[in-house]
Amino acid sequence: MKIAAIQLNSQPDLEHNMEAVYKSVKKVAKKGANLVALPENFAFMGNEKKRLEQADKISKTVEESLSEWAKEFEIYLLGGGYPVPAENGKVFNRAKMINPKGEDIAIYNKIHLFDVELSEKETYRESDMVQSGKDIVITNLPEFEMKIGLSICYDVRFPELYRQMTKEGAHILFVPAAFTKPTGKAHWEILLRARAIENSAFVVAPAQTGSHGKKRKTHGHAMIIDPWGKILSNAGVKPGMAMAELDMETLKDVRRKLPSLEHRVL
C-alpha cells in the first residue's frame, strides 16, 4: 500500500480550500497512492464561529466531493476532520474513510476535545462548538489485509485510545491534525512516534501548516511512521505531502522481534 498524508494551509474559505485539496489528491494519485489522507479542518480553518455557521454547507460539499474524488482516482480517501451539524446546535468534528467505489466505510467523531490555555493570548475551547464523539472506530481494508483505526489531532495525547484500537486489530493508526505551533514544536513528533512504538503499528498523520486567518498558526510536519518508530516521510513546513509504502511484512517482523503486545498484563 502506498499512502500519502497531505499537508495543507487551509483558510476560512471553503471553495479555495476544496480546490487546493482536489489538486493535492490528483497529484498524489498520479504518483501511485492507493490511500490519501487529508488533515483536520481541510475544508475550512481560521474562524471557528464562521465554521459553525457554515457547517451544513461545508459537510455537504465535503461528502459529495470526497466520494466523487475517491471514485475518480480509484483510491481510499480519508477526510481527516470537518464539521457536521449535531442536534444540540454544535457540530461533530468528523473523520470519514471512503473506499474506491465512493462508499463510506468508517465514520469517526472526535472524542477528545481541545480545551486548553497555552498562554493569555492563545486559548482554545473546542467543546464550546463541538460535540464529543463516543465510539472507537476501526475498519478493514481487505485488499491490503490491513485494519485501520481513526482518530483526530488532540486524541493523540490519550494512549488508551490507540491501545484499544490495536487490541481490536488495527495495523495503521491515523492522526489527521491541525497541531498548534507551540504544542507541535514540543510534542508532535514525540507523541506520534510513541503511539507507533507502543502499539507496534504504522502511524499516518496528515497536518495543517502555517497561518490560518488572523490568529491560528500550525506546526506542519505531516508524517508517516513505521512500527519501529522510524519516520518514513516528513513533509516539513510547506504545503505538500508525506508519502511512503507500507506492508504487513514490516509490521509482522516488528511484532515478532519485539512481542510487547503479547506481553500485556493490563
C-alpha contacts under 8 A as a table, 3 or more apart, distances in Angstrom:
res1	aa1	res2	aa2	distance
1	M	33	A	7.63
1	M	34	N	6.10
1	M	35	L	7.49
1	M	144	F	6.74
1	M	245	E	5.53
1	M	246	L	5.28
1	M	247	D	6.36
2	K	32	G	6.87
2	K	33	A	4.83
2	K	34	N	5.37
2	K	35	L	6.58
2	K	243	M	7.19
2	K	244	A	5.73
2	K	245	E	4.23
2	K	246	L	6.21
3	I	33	A	5.37
3	I	34	N	6.12
3	I	35	L	4.93
3	I	36	V	5.90
3	I	37	A	7.73
3	I	243	M	5.63
3	I	244	A	5.60
3	I	245	E	6.18
3	I	246	L	7.31
4	A	28	V	6.69
4	A	33	A	6.11
4	A	35	L	6.42
4	A	36	V	4.85
4	A	37	A	6.22
4	A	241	M	6.33
4	A	242	A	5.67
4	A	243	M	4.43
4	A	244	A	6.81
5	A	36	V	6.14
5	A	37	A	4.94
5	A	38	L	6.40
5	A	39	P	7.78
5	A	204	V	6.59
5	A	205	A	6.25
5	A	206	P	4.42
5	A	207	A	7.67
5	A	222	A	6.41
5	A	223	M	6.91
5	A	224	I	7.26
5	A	241	M	5.47
5	A	242	A	5.07
5	A	243	M	6.32
6	I	24	S	7.22
6	I	36	V	7.23
6	I	37	A	6.06
6	I	38	L	5.29
6	I	39	P	6.63
6	I	206	P	5.13
6	I	207	A	6.74
6	I	222	A	7.03
6	I	239	P	7.92
6	I	240	G	6.12
6	I	241	M	4.35
6	I	242	A	6.51
7	Q	38	L	7.38
7	Q	39	P	6.76
7	Q	206	P	5.72
7	Q	207	A	4.90
7	Q	208	Q	5.55
7	Q	209	T	6.84
7	Q	220	G	6.95
7	Q	221	H	7.74
7	Q	222	A	5.93
7	Q	235	A	7.00
7	Q	238	K	7.57
7	Q	239	P	5.04
7	Q	240	G	5.03
7	Q	241	M	5.17
7	Q	242	A	7.67
8	L	21	V	7.88
8	L	39	P	7.34
8	L	42	F	7.05
8	L	207	A	6.66
8	L	208	Q	4.96
8	L	209	T	6.06
8	L	238	K	7.94
8	L	239	P	4.86
8	L	240	G	6.72
9	N	208	Q	5.65
9	N	209	T	5.25
9	N	210	G	6.02
9	N	211	S	7.13
9	N	212	H	6.91
9	N	239	P	6.19
10	S	13	D	7.87
10	S	17	N	5.71
10	S	41	N	7.34
10	S	42	F	5.84
10	S	43	A	6.86
10	S	44	F	6.29
10	S	45	M	5.70
10	S	46	G	7.94
10	S	208	Q	7.11
10	S	212	H	6.41
11	Q	14	L	7.74
11	Q	16	H	7.83
11	Q	17	N	6.67
11	Q	44	F	5.84
11	Q	45	M	4.91
11	Q	46	G	5.78
11	Q	212	H	5.15
11	Q	213	G	6.03
12	P	44	F	5.00
12	P	45	M	4.87
12	P	46	G	5.17
12	P	47	N	6.13
12	P	50	K	7.87
12	P	51	R	7.59
12	P	212	H	7.35
12	P	213	G	6.50
13	D	16	H	5.52
13	D	17	N	6.16
13	D	43	A	7.75
13	D	44	F	5.99
13	D	45	M	7.73
14	L	17	N	5.23
14	L	18	M	6.13
14	L	43	A	5.54
14	L	44	F	5.47
14	L	58	I	6.98
15	E	18	M	5.29
15	E	19	E	6.23
16	H	19	E	5.33
16	H	20	A	6.42
17	N	20	A	5.08
17	N	21	V	6.15
17	N	42	F	6.88
17	N	43	A	5.43
17	N	44	F	6.81
18	M	21	V	4.91
18	M	22	Y	6.10
18	M	42	F	7.85
18	M	43	A	5.95
18	M	62	V	7.98
19	E	22	Y	5.21
19	E	23	K	6.37
20	A	23	K	5.23
20	A	24	S	6.27
21	V	24	S	5.10
21	V	25	V	6.12
21	V	42	F	7.51
22	Y	25	V	5.14
22	Y	26	K	6.06
22	Y	69	W	7.65
23	K	26	K	5.16
23	K	27	K	6.10
24	S	27	K	5.11
24	S	28	V	6.36
24	S	240	G	7.58
25	V	28	V	5.45
25	V	29	A	6.01
25	V	36	V	6.88
26	K	29	A	5.15
26	K	30	K	6.25
26	K	73	F	7.33
27	K	30	K	5.33
27	K	31	K	6.58
28	V	31	K	4.83
28	V	32	G	6.56
28	V	33	A	5.76
28	V	36	V	7.63
29	A	32	G	5.14
29	A	33	A	4.92
29	A	34	N	7.16
29	A	36	V	7.86
29	A	73	F	6.40
29	A	75	I	7.56
30	K	33	A	7.31
33	A	36	V	6.58
33	A	75	I	7.42
34	N	74	E	7.75
34	N	75	I	5.06
34	N	76	Y	6.26
35	L	75	I	5.51
35	L	76	Y	4.49
35	L	77	L	5.77
35	L	78	L	7.78
36	V	75	I	7.19
36	V	76	Y	6.29
36	V	77	L	4.96
36	V	78	L	6.26
37	A	77	L	5.90
37	A	78	L	4.56
37	A	79	G	6.55
37	A	80	G	6.56
37	A	176	P	7.51
37	A	206	P	6.28
38	L	42	F	6.57
38	L	77	L	7.83
38	L	78	L	5.88
38	L	79	G	5.33
38	L	80	G	4.94
38	L	81	G	7.94
38	L	176	P	6.66
38	L	206	P	5.77
38	L	207	A	7.54
39	P	42	F	5.60
39	P	79	G	7.20
39	P	80	G	4.74
39	P	81	G	6.55
39	P	176	P	4.42
39	P	177	A	5.28
39	P	178	A	6.89
39	P	205	A	7.58
39	P	206	P	4.69
39	P	207	A	4.77
39	P	208	Q	6.21
40	E	79	G	7.80
40	E	80	G	4.82
40	E	81	G	4.06
40	E	82	Y	6.68
40	E	152	I	6.94
40	E	153	C	7.24
40	E	176	P	5.29
40	E	177	A	4.68
40	E	178	A	5.60
40	E	206	P	7.89
40	E	207	A	6.96
40	E	208	Q	7.23
41	N	44	F	5.45
41	N	45	M	5.52
41	N	80	G	7.35
41	N	81	G	5.29
41	N	82	Y	5.36
41	N	177	A	7.97
41	N	178	A	7.13
42	F	45	M	7.09
42	F	79	G	7.81
42	F	80	G	7.30
42	F	81	G	6.93
42	F	82	Y	7.04
42	F	208	Q	7.73
43	A	58	I	7.06
43	A	62	V	7.20
43	A	82	Y	6.68
44	F	51	R	6.59
44	F	58	I	7.70
44	F	82	Y	7.70
45	M	48	E	7.38
45	M	51	R	7.34
45	M	212	H	6.27
45	M	213	G	7.53
46	G	212	H	4.79
46	G	213	G	4.64
46	G	214	K	7.18
46	G	215	K	7.18
46	G	216	R	6.04
47	N	50	K	5.55
47	N	51	R	6.19
47	N	213	G	6.93
48	E	51	R	4.96
48	E	52	L	6.24
49	K	52	L	5.13
49	K	53	E	6.24
50	K	53	E	4.92
50	K	54	Q	6.05
51	R	54	Q	5.22
51	R	55	A	5.80
51	R	83	P	7.51
52	L	55	A	5.07
52	L	83	P	7.37
52	L	90	K	7.37
52	L	91	V	7.07
52	L	129	M	7.11
53	E	56	D	7.83
54	Q	57	K	5.46
54	Q	58	I	6.05
55	A	58	I	5.01
55	A	59	S	5.93
55	A	83	P	5.43
55	A	84	V	5.91
55	A	85	P	6.12
55	A	91	V	7.35
56	D	59	S	5.35
56	D	60	K	6.26
56	D	83	P	7.90
56	D	84	V	6.58
56	D	85	P	6.18
57	K	60	K	5.33
57	K	61	T	6.09
58	I	61	T	5.22
58	I	62	V	6.00
58	I	82	Y	7.61
58	I	83	P	7.00
58	I	84	V	7.88
59	S	62	V	5.13
59	S	63	E	6.06
59	S	82	Y	6.78
59	S	83	P	6.09
59	S	84	V	5.46
59	S	85	P	7.99
60	K	63	E	5.34
60	K	64	E	6.16
61	T	64	E	5.44
61	T	65	S	5.99
62	V	65	S	5.20
62	V	66	L	5.92
62	V	79	G	8.00
62	V	82	Y	7.88
63	E	66	L	5.43
63	E	67	S	6.22
64	E	67	S	5.49
64	E	68	E	6.35
65	S	68	E	5.17
65	S	69	W	6.10
66	L	69	W	5.07
66	L	70	A	6.01
66	L	77	L	7.06
66	L	79	G	7.33
66	L	98	I	7.55
66	L	102	G	7.60
67	S	70	A	5.27
67	S	71	K	6.42
67	S	98	I	6.64
67	S	101	K	7.88
67	S	102	G	4.27
67	S	103	E	6.73
68	E	71	K	5.31
68	E	72	E	6.04
68	E	102	G	6.30
69	W	72	E	4.85
69	W	73	F	6.06
69	W	74	E	7.94
69	W	102	G	7.72
70	A	73	F	5.54
70	A	74	E	5.46
70	A	75	I	5.13
70	A	76	Y	6.12
70	A	77	L	5.85
70	A	98	I	6.83
70	A	99	N	6.60
70	A	100	P	5.10
70	A	101	K	6.85
70	A	102	G	5.41
71	K	74	E	4.89
71	K	75	I	6.94
71	K	99	N	7.93
71	K	100	P	5.13
71	K	101	K	5.22
71	K	102	G	5.17
73	F	100	P	7.57
74	E	100	P	4.46
74	E	101	K	7.08
75	I	99	N	6.52
75	I	100	P	4.61
76	Y	97	M	6.99
76	Y	98	I	5.60
76	Y	99	N	4.55
76	Y	100	P	5.32
77	L	97	M	5.78
77	L	98	I	5.22
77	L	99	N	6.63
77	L	100	P	7.79
78	L	95	A	6.93
78	L	96	K	5.62
78	L	97	M	4.43
78	L	98	I	6.32
79	G	82	Y	7.31
79	G	95	A	5.37
79	G	96	K	5.21
79	G	97	M	6.50
80	G	94	R	7.26
80	G	95	A	4.64
80	G	96	K	6.73
80	G	152	I	7.09
80	G	176	P	5.14
80	G	177	A	7.53
80	G	206	P	7.89
81	G	93	N	5.65
81	G	94	R	4.90
81	G	95	A	4.63
81	G	96	K	7.76
81	G	152	I	6.94
81	G	176	P	7.17
81	G	177	A	7.94
82	Y	92	F	7.89
82	Y	93	N	5.46
82	Y	94	R	5.35
82	Y	95	A	6.79
83	P	91	V	5.63
83	P	92	F	5.63
83	P	93	N	5.01
83	P	94	R	6.27
84	V	91	V	5.13
84	V	92	F	5.13
84	V	93	N	6.62
84	V	94	R	6.70
85	P	89	G	7.17
85	P	90	K	6.29
85	P	91	V	4.33
85	P	92	F	6.35
86	A	89	G	6.12
86	A	90	K	5.39
86	A	91	V	4.70
86	A	92	F	6.08
86	A	131	Q	7.10
87	E	90	K	7.08
89	G	129	M	7.94
90	K	128	D	7.86
90	K	129	M	4.94
90	K	130	V	5.24
90	K	131	Q	5.95
91	V	129	M	6.37
91	V	130	V	4.84
91	V	131	Q	5.73
92	F	109	N	5.89
92	F	110	K	7.11
92	F	130	V	5.51
92	F	131	Q	5.24
92	F	132	S	6.75
92	F	133	G	7.15
93	N	109	N	5.59
93	N	110	K	5.48
93	N	130	V	6.59
93	N	131	Q	7.63
93	N	132	S	7.96
94	R	107	I	7.02
94	R	108	Y	5.62
94	R	109	N	4.46
94	R	110	K	6.17
95	A	107	I	5.95
95	A	108	Y	5.16
95	A	109	N	6.39
95	A	110	K	7.66
95	A	150	L	7.40
95	A	151	S	7.64
95	A	152	I	7.40
96	K	104	D	6.97
96	K	105	I	7.70
96	K	106	A	5.67
96	K	107	I	4.56
96	K	108	Y	6.29
97	M	104	D	6.00
97	M	105	I	5.76
97	M	106	A	5.11
97	M	107	I	6.60
98	I	101	K	7.86
98	I	102	G	5.76
98	I	103	E	5.31
98	I	104	D	4.53
98	I	105	I	5.69
98	I	106	A	7.26
99	N	102	G	5.41
99	N	103	E	5.41
99	N	104	D	6.55
99	N	105	I	6.60
100	P	103	E	7.35
104	D	107	I	7.38
105	I	139	T	7.10
106	A	137	V	6.99
106	A	138	I	7.21
106	A	139	T	6.28
107	I	137	V	7.22
108	Y	133	G	7.52
108	Y	135	D	7.31
108	Y	136	I	7.40
108	Y	137	V	6.01
108	Y	150	L	6.49
108	Y	151	S	7.19
109	N	132	S	6.97
109	N	133	G	4.60
109	N	134	K	7.39
109	N	135	D	7.55
110	K	113	L	7.14
110	K	132	S	6.05
110	K	133	G	5.24
110	K	151	S	6.56
110	K	152	I	5.87
110	K	155	D	7.49
111	I	132	S	4.96
111	I	133	G	4.45
111	I	134	K	5.89
111	I	135	D	7.62
111	I	155	D	6.99
112	H	132	S	6.69
112	H	133	G	7.89
112	H	154	Y	6.27
112	H	155	D	5.39
113	L	125	R	7.98
113	L	126	E	5.68
113	L	127	S	5.94
113	L	130	V	7.67
113	L	132	S	6.69
113	L	154	Y	6.70
113	L	155	D	7.82
114	F	124	Y	6.50
114	F	125	R	6.23
114	F	126	E	5.17
114	F	127	S	7.19
114	F	154	Y	6.11
115	D	123	T	7.77
115	D	124	Y	5.30
115	D	125	R	4.30
115	D	126	E	5.65
115	D	127	S	6.68
116	V	123	T	5.89
116	V	124	Y	5.33
116	V	125	R	6.61
117	E	120	E	7.15
117	E	122	E	6.35
117	E	123	T	4.36
117	E	124	Y	6.38
118	L	121	K	7.89
118	L	122	E	5.50
118	L	123	T	5.89
119	S	122	E	5.01
119	S	123	T	6.55
120	E	123	T	6.96
125	R	128	D	5.68
125	R	129	M	7.95
126	E	129	M	5.94
126	E	130	V	5.82
127	S	130	V	4.87
127	S	131	Q	6.46
127	S	132	S	7.46
136	I	150	L	7.74
136	I	161	L	7.45
136	I	164	Q	8.00
136	I	165	M	7.19
137	V	149	G	5.92
137	V	150	L	5.90
137	V	165	M	7.56
138	I	147	K	6.72
138	I	148	I	5.38
138	I	149	G	4.28
138	I	150	L	6.37
138	I	165	M	6.68
138	I	168	E	7.70
138	I	170	A	6.64
139	T	147	K	5.53
139	T	148	I	5.52
139	T	149	G	6.74
139	T	170	A	7.98
140	N	145	E	7.49
140	N	146	M	6.05
140	N	147	K	4.32
140	N	148	I	6.37
141	L	144	F	5.73
141	L	145	E	6.10
141	L	146	M	5.40
141	L	147	K	5.86
141	L	148	I	7.50
142	P	145	E	4.89
142	P	146	M	6.59
143	E	146	M	8.00
145	E	248	M	7.76
146	M	170	A	7.38
146	M	171	H	6.03
146	M	172	I	7.53
146	M	248	M	7.39
147	K	169	G	6.40
147	K	170	A	4.69
147	K	171	H	5.38
147	K	172	I	6.56
148	I	170	A	4.95
148	I	171	H	5.81
148	I	172	I	4.72
148	I	173	L	5.89
148	I	174	F	7.36
149	G	162	Y	7.82
149	G	165	M	5.93
149	G	170	A	5.66
149	G	171	H	7.71
149	G	172	I	6.27
149	G	173	L	4.89
149	G	174	F	6.16
150	L	173	L	6.26
150	L	174	F	5.15
150	L	175	V	6.93
151	S	155	D	6.13
151	S	156	V	7.52
151	S	173	L	7.56
151	S	174	F	5.93
151	S	175	V	5.30
151	S	176	P	7.16
152	I	155	D	5.63
152	I	156	V	7.33
152	I	174	F	7.63
152	I	175	V	5.14
152	I	176	P	5.27
152	I	177	A	5.95
153	C	156	V	5.96
153	C	175	V	5.80
153	C	176	P	5.82
153	C	177	A	4.16
153	C	178	A	6.47
153	C	179	F	6.72
154	Y	157	R	5.99
154	Y	177	A	7.75
154	Y	179	F	7.99
155	D	158	F	5.64
155	D	161	L	7.64
155	D	175	V	7.91
156	V	159	P	6.79
156	V	175	V	6.95
156	V	191	L	6.70
156	V	192	L	7.23
156	V	195	R	7.65
157	R	191	L	6.96
158	F	161	L	5.95
158	F	162	Y	7.59
159	P	162	Y	5.38
159	P	163	R	6.27
159	P	195	R	6.84
160	E	163	R	5.02
160	E	164	Q	6.17
161	L	164	Q	5.34
161	L	165	M	6.46
162	Y	165	M	4.93
162	Y	166	T	6.18
162	Y	173	L	7.42
162	Y	195	R	7.11
162	Y	199	N	7.41
163	R	166	T	5.03
163	R	167	K	6.11
163	R	199	N	6.44
164	Q	167	K	4.97
164	Q	168	E	6.26
165	M	168	E	5.10
165	M	169	G	6.50
165	M	170	A	5.50
166	T	169	G	4.99
166	T	170	A	4.65
166	T	171	H	6.92
166	T	199	N	6.45
166	T	201	A	7.93
167	K	170	A	7.31
170	A	173	L	6.99
170	A	201	A	7.66
171	H	201	A	5.18
171	H	202	F	6.32
171	H	251	L	7.66
172	I	201	A	5.68
172	I	202	F	4.64
172	I	203	V	5.74
172	I	204	V	7.17
173	L	196	A	7.94
173	L	201	A	6.90
173	L	202	F	6.11
173	L	203	V	4.77
173	L	204	V	6.24
174	F	203	V	5.85
174	F	204	V	4.85
174	F	205	A	5.88
175	V	203	V	7.22
175	V	204	V	6.11
175	V	205	A	4.58
175	V	206	P	6.94
176	P	204	V	7.64
176	P	205	A	4.99
176	P	206	P	4.79
176	P	207	A	5.98
177	A	205	A	6.87
177	A	206	P	6.31
177	A	207	A	4.94
177	A	208	Q	6.58
178	A	207	A	5.63
178	A	208	Q	4.84
178	A	209	T	7.49
178	A	218	T	6.07
178	A	219	H	7.57
178	A	220	G	7.85
179	F	183	T	6.76
179	F	184	G	5.54
179	F	188	W	7.54
179	F	207	A	7.39
179	F	208	Q	7.16
179	F	218	T	5.42
179	F	219	H	5.77
179	F	220	G	7.49
180	T	183	T	5.52
180	T	184	G	5.63
180	T	216	R	7.63
180	T	217	K	5.95
180	T	218	T	4.35
180	T	219	H	5.62
181	K	184	G	5.07
181	K	185	K	5.98
181	K	217	K	5.96
181	K	218	T	4.74
181	K	219	H	4.34
182	P	185	K	5.33
182	P	186	A	6.40
182	P	219	H	7.67
183	T	186	A	5.21
183	T	187	H	5.73
183	T	188	W	6.93
184	G	187	H	5.34
184	G	188	W	4.55
184	G	189	E	7.64
184	G	218	T	7.56
184	G	219	H	5.26
184	G	220	G	7.93
185	K	188	W	6.50
185	K	219	H	6.76
187	H	190	I	5.30
187	H	191	L	5.89
188	W	191	L	5.45
188	W	192	L	6.28
189	E	192	L	5.24
189	E	193	R	6.08
190	I	193	R	5.35
190	I	194	A	6.03
191	L	194	A	5.04
191	L	195	R	6.20
192	L	195	R	5.24
192	L	196	A	6.36
192	L	203	V	6.84
192	L	205	A	7.91
192	L	225	I	7.69
193	R	196	A	5.05
193	R	197	I	6.06
193	R	203	V	7.79
193	R	225	I	6.76
193	R	229	G	5.01
193	R	230	K	7.53
193	R	231	I	7.87
194	A	197	I	5.11
194	A	198	E	5.93
194	A	229	G	7.17
195	R	198	E	5.54
195	R	199	N	6.12
195	R	201	A	7.80
195	R	203	V	7.38
196	A	199	N	5.51
196	A	200	S	5.62
196	A	201	A	4.99
196	A	202	F	5.74
196	A	203	V	5.68
196	A	225	I	6.83
196	A	226	D	6.67
196	A	227	P	5.20
196	A	228	W	6.99
196	A	229	G	5.67
197	I	200	S	5.09
197	I	201	A	6.91
197	I	227	P	5.62
197	I	228	W	5.55
197	I	229	G	5.19
198	E	260	S	7.93
199	N	227	P	7.40
199	N	261	L	7.01
200	S	227	P	4.37
200	S	228	W	6.57
200	S	251	L	6.93
200	S	254	V	6.73
200	S	255	R	6.24
200	S	261	L	7.72
201	A	226	D	6.60
201	A	227	P	4.32
201	A	228	W	7.94
201	A	251	L	6.62
202	F	224	I	7.37
202	F	225	I	5.65
202	F	226	D	4.60
202	F	227	P	5.02
202	F	246	L	7.93
202	F	251	L	7.66
203	V	223	M	7.90
203	V	224	I	5.75
203	V	225	I	5.11
203	V	226	D	6.60
203	V	227	P	7.72
204	V	223	M	6.15
204	V	224	I	4.61
204	V	225	I	6.56
205	A	222	A	5.49
205	A	223	M	5.18
205	A	224	I	6.22
206	P	222	A	4.65
206	P	223	M	6.52
206	P	241	M	7.74
206	P	242	A	7.72
207	A	219	H	7.98
207	A	220	G	5.53
207	A	221	H	6.67
207	A	222	A	4.80
208	Q	218	T	5.99
208	Q	219	H	6.99
208	Q	220	G	5.33
208	Q	222	A	7.77
208	Q	239	P	7.99
209	T	217	K	7.15
209	T	218	T	4.77
209	T	219	H	5.34
209	T	220	G	4.01
209	T	221	H	7.64
209	T	237	V	6.07
209	T	238	K	6.71
209	T	239	P	6.80
210	G	217	K	5.43
210	G	218	T	5.29
210	G	219	H	6.79
210	G	220	G	7.05
210	G	237	V	7.31
210	G	238	K	7.64
211	S	214	K	7.45
211	S	215	K	7.47
211	S	216	R	5.81
211	S	217	K	4.40
211	S	218	T	6.58
212	H	215	K	6.86
212	H	216	R	5.16
212	H	217	K	6.06
212	H	218	T	7.98
213	G	216	R	6.48
219	H	237	V	7.06
220	G	235	A	7.42
220	G	236	G	6.32
220	G	237	V	4.90
220	G	238	K	7.26
221	H	234	N	5.63
221	H	235	A	5.03
221	H	236	G	4.49
221	H	237	V	5.74
222	A	234	N	5.68
222	A	235	A	5.14
222	A	236	G	7.03
222	A	241	M	6.88
222	A	242	A	6.06
223	M	231	I	6.95
223	M	232	L	7.48
223	M	233	S	5.54
223	M	234	N	4.61
223	M	235	A	6.50
223	M	242	A	5.76
224	I	231	I	6.05
224	I	232	L	5.52
224	I	233	S	5.34
224	I	234	N	6.86
224	I	242	A	6.56
224	I	243	M	7.13
224	I	244	A	6.92
225	I	229	G	5.91
225	I	230	K	5.51
225	I	231	I	4.42
225	I	232	L	5.38
225	I	233	S	7.22
226	D	229	G	5.41
226	D	230	K	5.36
226	D	231	I	6.54
226	D	232	L	6.65
226	D	251	L	7.79
227	P	230	K	7.34
227	P	250	T	7.77
227	P	251	L	6.04
227	P	254	V	6.59
228	W	254	V	6.56
231	I	234	N	7.01
232	L	243	M	7.89
232	L	244	A	6.31
233	S	242	A	5.11
233	S	243	M	5.95
233	S	244	A	6.44
234	N	241	M	7.87
234	N	242	A	5.40
235	A	238	K	7.16
235	A	239	P	7.73
235	A	240	G	6.35
235	A	241	M	5.33
235	A	242	A	4.94
246	L	250	T	7.73
247	D	250	T	5.85
247	D	251	L	7.06
248	M	251	L	5.12
248	M	252	K	6.01
249	E	252	K	5.01
249	E	253	D	5.95
250	T	253	D	5.14
250	T	254	V	6.37
251	L	254	V	5.27
251	L	255	R	6.25
252	K	255	R	5.15
252	K	256	R	5.99
253	D	256	R	5.09
253	D	257	K	6.15
254	V	257	K	5.26
254	V	258	L	5.92
254	V	259	P	7.72
255	R	258	L	5.28
255	R	259	P	4.93
255	R	260	S	7.42
255	R	261	L	7.61
256	R	259	P	5.53
259	P	262	E	5.47
259	P	263	H	6.69
260	S	263	H	4.96
260	S	264	R	6.67
261	L	264	R	5.67
